[in-house]
Amino acid sequence: MAVDPDADHRIDIVANRHRVRVIHGGITIADTHAALTLSETGYSDVFYFPRADVNMARLERSTRTSRCPYKGEASYFHLRTEDGRVDDVAWTYEAPLDGVSSIKGYLAFYASRVDRIDQTS
């Protein structure tokens, strides 16, 4: 799927059939073979995880929101660990704009706020 709201900005969303995991503090937070990879002009690729493959018991909804003109309003989650809370570690678009509706309800994680995000065969 490609979104081209203007000539200089493009978003592509494709099914990722590799195993993708989020690991923090030695604990697997997400593990899936059903991720979506979102490629957006000017940004690194981002993996979006189906909630069924995320350990939601470790996440706590944040009050933070933000707005992207291309994707809509994002909501955030904190990660609860044995060492404390990692603030706003993940985000989701619960009502994304029409052109990116396939990411609805999926979660993405900031690579800089977790130990690892791995993609393997």
N, CA, C and O of each residue as an XYZ file, in Angstrom:
484
protein
N       0.851     -1.172      0.000
C       0.000      0.000      0.000
C       0.891      1.226      0.000
O       1.867      1.282      0.748
N       0.574      2.194     -0.817
C       1.345      3.431     -0.876
C       0.419      4.610     -0.638
O      -0.689      4.667     -1.173
N       0.881      5.539      0.163
C       0.159      6.778      0.420
C       1.024      7.888     -0.144
O       2.205      7.980      0.189
N       0.463      8.723     -0.983
C       1.236      9.794     -1.595
C       0.456     11.095     -1.461
O      -0.059     11.611     -2.453
N       0.359     11.646     -0.213
C      -0.438     12.846     -0.001
C       0.137     14.069     -0.695
O      -0.598     15.008     -1.000
N       1.431     14.072     -0.948
C       2.031     15.100     -1.767
C       3.213     14.468     -2.491
O       3.657     13.377     -2.135
N       3.711     15.149     -3.491
C       4.732     14.547     -4.356
C       6.026     14.220     -3.622
O       6.778     13.351     -4.062
N       6.300     14.903     -2.509
C       7.572     14.706     -1.807
C       7.475     13.764     -0.613
O       8.483     13.502      0.044
N       6.295     13.257     -0.323
C       6.128     12.406      0.859
C       5.409     11.126      0.461
O       4.359     11.160     -0.180
N       5.990     10.005      0.849
C       5.411      8.707      0.491
C       5.453      7.790      1.706
O       6.406      7.810      2.485
N       4.397      6.983      1.854
C       4.336      5.951      2.885
C       3.981      4.639      2.200
O       2.997      4.553      1.465
N       4.796      3.622      2.450
C       4.514      2.274      1.962
C       4.378      1.358      3.168
O       5.169      1.440      4.108
N       3.380      0.488      3.143
C       3.165     -0.484      4.214
C       3.103     -1.857      3.555
O       2.279     -2.107      2.676
N       4.007     -2.751      4.007
C       4.033     -4.094      3.437
C       4.038     -5.134      4.558
O       4.549     -4.888      5.650
N       3.465     -6.286      4.267
C       3.503     -7.403      5.215
C       4.945     -7.881      5.340
O       5.648     -8.034      4.341
N       5.371     -8.113      6.562
C       6.723     -8.596      6.842
C       6.589    -10.025      7.363
O       6.049    -10.239      8.449
N       7.067    -10.986      6.613
C       6.904    -12.396      6.992
C       8.103    -12.941      7.763
O       8.165    -14.137      8.050
N       9.052    -12.075      8.096
C      10.176    -12.487      8.933
C       9.730    -12.504     10.394
O       8.687    -11.951     10.742
N      10.517    -13.134     11.225
C      10.258    -13.072     12.666
C      10.831    -11.737     13.155
O      11.994    -11.419     12.909
N      10.002    -10.974     13.844
C      10.425     -9.683     14.390
C      10.129     -9.700     15.885
O       9.032    -10.067     16.307
N      11.122     -9.300     16.684
C      10.980     -9.326     18.143
C      11.447     -8.013     18.751
O      12.337     -7.345     18.225
N      10.831     -7.662     19.863
C      11.277     -6.552     20.708
C      11.719     -7.164     22.026
O      10.964     -7.896     22.665
N      12.959     -6.856     22.431
C      13.514     -7.421     23.663
C      14.042     -6.278     24.517
O      14.747     -5.394     24.031
N      13.690     -6.310     25.796
C      14.183     -5.295     26.726
C      14.402     -5.940     28.088
O      13.527     -6.640     28.598
N      15.552     -5.706     28.662
C      15.857     -6.271     29.972
C      15.835     -7.785     29.967
O      15.512     -8.403     30.981
N      16.177     -8.398     28.826
C      16.179     -9.847     28.720
C      14.808    -10.461     28.544
O      14.685    -11.685     28.501
N      13.771     -9.642     28.441
C      12.391    -10.133     28.310
C      11.875     -9.794     26.916
O      12.049     -8.676     26.431
N      11.243    -10.766     26.286
C      10.637    -10.532     24.977
C       9.299     -9.826     25.179
O       8.386    -10.357     25.811
N       9.209     -8.645     24.641
C       7.997     -7.822     24.766
C       7.052     -8.088     23.601
O       5.833     -8.063     23.768
N       7.613     -8.342     22.425
C       6.799     -8.642     21.241
C       7.542     -9.668     20.399
O       8.771     -9.648     20.324
N       6.791    -10.568     19.764
C       7.379    -11.628     18.948
C       6.340    -12.015     17.906
O       5.270    -12.515     18.253
N       6.648    -11.787     16.621
C       5.642    -12.031     15.591
C       6.252    -12.455     14.269
O       7.413    -12.166     13.976
N       5.450    -13.141     13.481
C       5.724    -13.402     12.073
C       4.706    -12.632     11.220
O       4.578    -12.887     10.022
N       3.986    -11.697     11.838
C       2.917    -10.972     11.147
C       3.070     -9.456     11.272
O       2.076     -8.729     11.293
N       4.306     -8.982     11.354
C       4.536     -7.537     11.449
C       4.228     -6.860     10.111
O       4.204     -7.492      9.055
N       3.999     -5.577     10.200
C       3.941     -4.724      9.020
C       5.183     -3.840      9.054
O       5.593     -3.385     10.122
N       5.782     -3.597      7.893
C       6.897     -2.666      7.806
C       6.392     -1.405      7.125
O       5.895     -1.451      5.999
N       6.524     -0.281      7.815
C       6.100      1.002      7.282
C       7.345      1.779      6.883
O       8.219      2.032      7.712
N       7.421      2.153      5.617
C       8.511      2.976      5.084
C       7.929      4.341      4.761
O       6.958      4.460      4.013
N       8.539      5.368      5.338
C       8.037      6.737      5.165
C       9.183      7.648      4.769
O      10.275      7.566      5.331
N       8.934      8.504      3.814
C       9.934      9.448      3.341
C      10.581     10.181      4.511
O       9.888     10.776      5.336
N      11.910     10.137      4.581
C      12.649     10.879      5.594
C      12.841     10.161      6.910
O      13.459     10.715      7.819
N      12.324      8.924      7.048
C      12.414      8.189      8.311
C      12.922      6.778      8.056
O      12.806      6.252      6.949
N      13.490      6.168      9.102
C      13.863      4.760      9.028
C      12.601      3.912      9.006
O      11.554      4.340      9.490
N      12.696      2.708      8.444
C      11.562      1.786      8.456
C      11.146      1.493      9.891
O      11.980      1.457     10.796
N       9.853      1.285     10.089
C       9.303      0.985     11.407
C       8.492     -0.298     11.308
O       7.700     -0.475     10.382
N       8.696     -1.195     12.274
C       7.917     -2.427     12.368
C       6.685     -2.160     13.227
O       6.790     -1.596     14.316
N       5.529     -2.564     12.737
C       4.277     -2.490     13.493
C       3.854     -3.913     13.842
O       3.786     -4.784     12.975
N       3.569     -4.136     15.129
C       3.259     -5.459     15.662
C       1.774     -5.599     15.955
O       1.175     -4.695     16.540
N       1.159     -6.729     15.556
C      -0.232     -6.961     15.971
C      -0.289     -7.120     17.489
O       0.580     -7.754     18.087
N      -1.298     -6.551     18.094
C      -1.392     -6.595     19.565
C      -1.406     -8.014     20.109
O      -0.937     -8.255     21.222
N      -1.932     -8.948     19.348
C      -1.978    -10.339     19.808
C      -0.575    -10.900     20.029
O      -0.412    -11.879     20.757
N       0.432    -10.297     19.416
C       1.810    -10.767     19.526
C       2.675     -9.875     20.412
O       3.902     -9.968     20.393
N       2.025     -9.015     21.184
C       2.709     -8.119     22.120
C       2.278     -8.480     23.535
O       1.103     -8.754     23.775
N       3.213     -8.482     24.462
C       2.893     -8.743     25.867
C       2.255     -7.473     26.444
O       2.925     -6.660     27.082
N       0.958     -7.322     26.208
C       0.235     -6.117     26.610
C       0.181     -5.959     28.130
O      -0.030     -4.849     28.621
N       0.366     -7.046     28.886
C       0.360     -6.960     30.346
C       1.516     -6.110     30.857
O       1.458     -5.593     31.972
N       2.558     -5.963     30.061
C       3.712     -5.141     30.452
C       3.561     -3.677     30.026
O       4.372     -2.832     30.406
N       2.541     -3.385     29.252
C       2.354     -2.016     28.770
C       1.273     -1.300     29.574
O       0.303     -1.898     30.039
N       1.480     -0.015     29.715
C       0.555      0.845     30.456
C       0.285      2.071     29.582
O       1.219      2.726     29.120
N      -0.971      2.371     29.363
C      -1.306      3.501     28.492
C      -0.759      4.804     29.065
O      -0.866      5.062     30.264
N      -0.185      5.602     28.211
C       0.334      6.922     28.546
C      -0.745      7.964     28.258
O      -1.695      7.695     27.523
N      -0.595      9.136     28.830
C      -1.516     10.225     28.495
C      -1.047     10.988     27.256
O      -1.770     11.842     26.743
N       0.146     10.685     26.780
C       0.713     11.395     25.629
C      -0.014     11.020     24.344
O      -0.368      9.860     24.132
N      -0.229     11.999     23.504
C      -0.716     11.794     22.142
C       0.078     12.716     21.232
O       0.677     13.688     21.691
N       0.079     12.412     19.958
C       0.695     13.291     18.964
C      -0.096     13.149     17.677
O      -0.890     12.221     17.523
N       0.122     14.058     16.772
C      -0.618     14.020     15.505
C       0.353     14.047     14.343
O       1.246     14.892     14.281
N       0.170     13.118     13.425
C       0.933     13.076     12.177
C      -0.020     13.469     11.051
O      -1.119     12.920     10.970
N       0.364     14.391     10.192
C      -0.546     14.791      9.111
C      -0.804     13.677      8.102
O      -1.749     13.761      7.318
N       0.021     12.640      8.113
C      -0.109     11.552      7.144
C      -0.736     10.289      7.727
O      -1.286      9.467      6.994
N      -0.652     10.140      9.062
C      -1.159      8.912      9.681
C      -2.292      9.153     10.677
O      -3.096      8.251     10.911
N      -2.374     10.330     11.261
C      -3.441     10.619     12.213
C      -2.908     10.790     13.623
O      -1.744     11.140     13.820
N      -3.774     10.539     14.611
C      -3.409     10.729     16.018
C      -2.839      9.443     16.603
O      -3.430      8.369     16.484
N      -1.684      9.575     17.235
C      -1.021      8.441     17.883
C      -1.242      8.505     19.385
O      -1.243      9.579     19.986
N      -1.429      7.336     19.974
C      -1.472      7.164     21.431
C      -0.227      6.377     21.827
O       0.328      5.636     21.015
N       0.211      6.537     23.076
C       1.477      5.952     23.513
C       1.296      5.020     24.697
O       0.292      5.071     25.407
N       2.296      4.164     24.891
C       2.330      3.228     26.004
C       3.682      3.274     26.686
O       4.714      3.430     26.034
N       3.670      3.137     28.015
C       4.885      2.942     28.809
C       5.113      1.440     28.928
O       4.179      0.646     28.812
N       6.368      1.061     29.160
C       6.729     -0.333     29.402
C       7.079     -0.496     30.869
O       7.930      0.222     31.393
N       6.420     -1.446     31.537
C       6.733     -1.754     32.939
C       7.753     -2.886     32.973
O       7.538     -3.952     32.396
N       8.871     -2.636     33.662
C       9.915     -3.653     33.790
C      10.245     -3.836     35.269
O       9.777     -3.084     36.124
N      11.051     -4.839     35.547
C      11.493     -5.074     36.914
C      12.348     -3.914     37.421
O      12.451     -3.702     38.630
N      12.957     -3.167     36.509
C      13.819     -2.042     36.873
C      13.099     -0.697     36.849
O      13.724      0.344     37.053
N      11.803     -0.712     36.604
C      11.057      0.541     36.555
C      10.329      0.691     35.237
O      10.179     -0.264     34.475
N       9.886      1.892     34.988
C       9.069      2.175     33.810
C       9.906      2.842     32.724
O      10.727      3.715     33.005
N       9.689      2.422     31.490
C      10.277      3.081     30.328
C       9.140      3.882     29.699
O       8.182      3.309     29.179
N       9.250      5.194     29.750
C       8.164      6.057     29.299
C       8.007      6.060     27.779
O       8.985      6.051     27.032
N       6.757      6.073     27.350
C       6.385      6.250     25.946
C       7.244      5.411     25.007
O       7.816      5.927     24.046
N       7.329      4.119     25.294
C       8.176      3.196     24.538
C       7.533      2.761     23.223
O       8.230      2.388     22.279
N       6.208      2.810     23.164
C       5.486      2.324     21.986
C       4.353      3.280     21.644
O       3.883      4.048     22.484
N       3.931      3.211     20.388
C       2.795      4.035     19.965
C       1.884      3.219     19.063
O       2.271      2.184     18.520
N       0.658      3.719     18.920
C      -0.341      3.064     18.092
C      -1.237      4.116     17.457
O      -1.418      5.208     17.995
N      -1.787      3.772     16.317
C      -2.810      4.590     15.663
C      -4.100      3.797     15.734
O      -4.308      2.859     14.964
N      -4.964      4.180     16.663
C      -6.202      3.437     16.859
C      -7.273      3.825     15.846
O      -8.210      3.062     15.614
N      -7.145      4.989     15.250
C      -8.056      5.433     14.189
C      -7.224      6.154     13.123
O      -7.353      7.366     12.947
N      -6.370      5.406     12.411
C      -5.482      6.048     11.439
C      -6.256      6.622     10.252
O      -7.404      6.255      9.999
N      -5.610      7.515      9.547
C      -6.207      8.081      8.344
C      -6.405      6.979      7.306
O      -5.741      5.944      7.354
N      -7.314      7.206      6.378
C      -7.712      6.173      5.417
C      -6.542      5.531      4.675
O      -6.529      4.311      4.510
N      -5.588      6.292      4.237
C      -4.496      5.747      3.425
C      -3.577      4.791      4.161
O      -2.825      4.049      3.528
N      -3.623      4.793      5.494
C      -2.762      3.906      6.295
C      -3.587      3.054      7.263
O      -3.106      2.683      8.334
N      -4.796      2.753      6.892
C      -5.710      2.042      7.787
C      -5.202      0.663      8.192
O      -5.656      0.120      9.199
N      -4.277      0.087      7.441
C      -3.786     -1.255      7.772
C      -2.987     -1.291      9.073
O      -2.778     -2.373      9.623
N      -2.529     -0.134      9.589
C      -1.790     -0.135     10.861
C      -2.716      0.045     12.063
O      -2.243      0.118     13.198
N      -4.005      0.117     11.835
C      -4.958      0.316     12.925
C      -4.772     -0.750     14.000
O      -4.816     -1.949     13.722
N      -4.565     -0.292     15.230
C      -4.453     -1.205     16.357
C      -3.100     -1.878     16.515
O      -2.860     -2.528     17.532
N      -2.216     -1.743     15.547
C      -0.862     -2.293     15.670
C      -0.034     -1.391     16.563
O      -0.365     -0.220     16.746
N       1.050     -1.932     17.126
C       1.966     -1.171     17.976
C       3.343     -1.109     17.342
O       3.814     -2.085     16.757
N       3.979      0.036     17.460
C       5.372      0.217     17.037
C       6.180      0.649     18.251
O       5.652      1.284     19.164
N       7.463      0.301     18.258
C       8.334      0.584     19.394
C       9.495      1.470     18.959
O      10.021      1.327     17.855
N       9.889      2.388     19.841
C      11.083      3.187     19.608
C      12.308      2.308     19.817
O      12.516      1.796     20.917
N      13.113      2.127     18.791
C      14.331      1.312     18.905
C      15.283      1.888     19.945
O      16.043      1.148     20.569
N      15.246      3.195     20.134
C      16.153      3.849     21.086
C      15.730      3.656     22.542
O      16.497      3.976     23.449
N      14.527      3.139     22.779
C      14.029      2.990     24.156
C      13.954      1.546     24.625
O      13.603      1.285     25.776
N      14.279      0.606     23.746
C      14.351     -0.804     24.115
C      15.750     -1.312     23.789
O      16.500     -0.670     23.053
N      16.092     -2.469     24.345
C      17.432     -3.006     24.101
C      17.623     -3.436     22.645
O      18.659     -3.158     22.040
N      16.619     -4.114     22.091
C      16.784     -4.629     20.720
C      15.440     -4.772     20.016
O      14.422     -5.093     20.629
N      15.471     -4.528     18.733
C      14.385     -4.935     17.846
C      15.073     -5.755     16.752
O      15.835     -5.222     15.945
N      14.792     -7.053     16.741
C      15.453     -7.985     15.833
C      14.514     -8.438     14.728
O      13.336     -8.704     14.963
N      15.054     -8.521     13.523
C      14.336     -9.169     12.418
C      15.208    -10.334     11.965
O      16.368    -10.143     11.598
N      14.646    -11.541     11.990
C      15.377    -12.730     11.576
C      14.569    -13.484     10.534
O      13.471    -13.069     10.163
N      15.119    -14.592     10.068
C      14.436    -15.334      9.001
C      13.179    -16.020      9.493
O      12.493    -16.684      8.716
